[in-house]
Amino acid sequence: MAYQFSLADVGYLAGPAGADALNLAAALAVTDATLLADLTAARRFAGGHAAAVVETVRLRRRAVGKLGERAAGWLLTDEALQQASPWPVARHRADRLVAAGVHDVTCSIGTDLAALNAAGHSPLLGSDLDPVRLAMAAFNLPGVPLVRADALAPVSRKLVVYADPARRSDGRRITSVSTVPSVAELDAAYPDRPPVLRLPPGIDYDDLDRPGEVEIVSLDGAAREAVLWPDAFAAGGVRRRASVLASDGTGWQITDLDGDGDDGTAAGAIDEWIVDPDPAVVRAHLVRHYAARHGLHQLDPHLAYLTGTAPPAGTRAFRVLDVAPYAEKTVAQWVRRDGVGTLEIKQRGTPVIPDELRRRLRKAMSKDTRTAATLVIARIGDAATAYWCRADPPAGAG
Ligand SMILES: C[S@@+](CC[C@H](N)C(=O)[O-])C[C@H]1O[C@@H](n2cnc3c(N)ncnc32)[C@H](O)[C@@H]1O
């Protein structure tokens, strides 16, 4: 279980003795294998605070990967770091918020506040119920006013309200009541200024039926969040937007006002390439818009797999080498014929479980792991179809 920081820990870590101890501890290895030895060493210079010091060193190293060098000197908890938005995502959201003053009503250790600050929003206010996280935020963001408050009892009057409620861990389907506080509670607390909300990317947003725009944001190919923008922030009548970001700073967007949506992109026969759109596009229900923009069409009207003569520039895609009704025997023949040692399996709309199929195909696989193939299995109409492909770029390239 992760270390539970106390207010006393934060007071120590934020003071001069804590700073000295953290400097000394920065030289420790802090791996699973060295943890006990690290704690023994840290006790010599941090006494009863050794565990808090060593945990902070461990979390800071992880935080730099997610939040950049700015977090190298932050105070964090394991859970708060897991909940924090990756920096490019936080910054993208902060840049979209054209408001001047913002109140982050669930500010935790202050990641989103830091991004709002970097984007130039002023004045800023942060609040949270958790006193330890607030004390950490005060250390991480000197100069930003913070107050301990319940998000459901407003302590600001004019600032734009931003909330990133915690996720409930129970229940598999993510709906309007899956967060603490819930969307309905937050909306009721701020009737005159509906909050900008950051929610899990899998949220069933049609269910929420909230006026404004839903933006699904992905980073490096993984969906990271759904942002509900109230009407005042939904530019030009856009209702759904996919924002596809990459850690190298590149990115693109598509909205429901782009492309030709439901017209002119009927599903049809397989072409030279299969394209699996970014999860932000799929979750924003913008697959047809994306297909229209890139001259592609769906393999089946119910599936997100697209096909065409050329993939969109810079997009990983799958050149189709063979097509057959799906049967394990056929796939095993393809694997043997091509001497494949690395097999990527993708499926949509069928009961096939890729890891289990790969295990069953092990006997047919070659030892040469440099020879790779991708098997795409898709339910077309009522039957599963197998597409034997070469990925470009190959799996793991990059
Ligand atoms: C997902 S985290 C927010 C992460 C944050 N946006 C960041 O940048 O790191 C959710 C936060 O909501 C806080 N919280 C939960 N219920 C709350 C309430 N009723 N009022 C204020 N904060 C609350 C939790 O303590 C937690 O810090």
The ligand as an ORCA input file, in Angstrom:
! r2SCAN-3c Opt
* xyz 0 1
  C      -9.054     13.773     -9.627
  S      -8.517     14.710     -8.231
  C      -8.141     16.257     -8.952
  C      -6.760     16.316     -9.596
  C      -6.363     17.727     -9.943
  N      -7.209     18.283    -10.997
  C      -4.921     17.906    -10.336
  O      -4.653     18.753    -11.147
  O      -4.043     17.206     -9.817
  C     -10.013     14.966     -7.372
  C      -9.906     15.791     -6.103
  O     -11.231     16.099     -5.659
  C     -11.178     16.220     -4.249
  N     -12.575     16.182     -3.757
  C     -13.432     15.135     -3.678
  N     -14.632     15.539     -3.222
  C     -14.540     16.883     -3.039
  C     -15.438     17.890     -2.594
  N     -16.701     17.590     -2.252
  N     -14.995     19.161     -2.535
  C     -13.718     19.483     -2.866
  N     -12.819     18.564     -3.292
  C     -13.220     17.279     -3.366
  C     -10.272     15.093     -3.814
  O      -9.730     15.369     -2.532
  C      -9.220     15.106     -4.923
  O      -8.081     15.842     -4.554
*
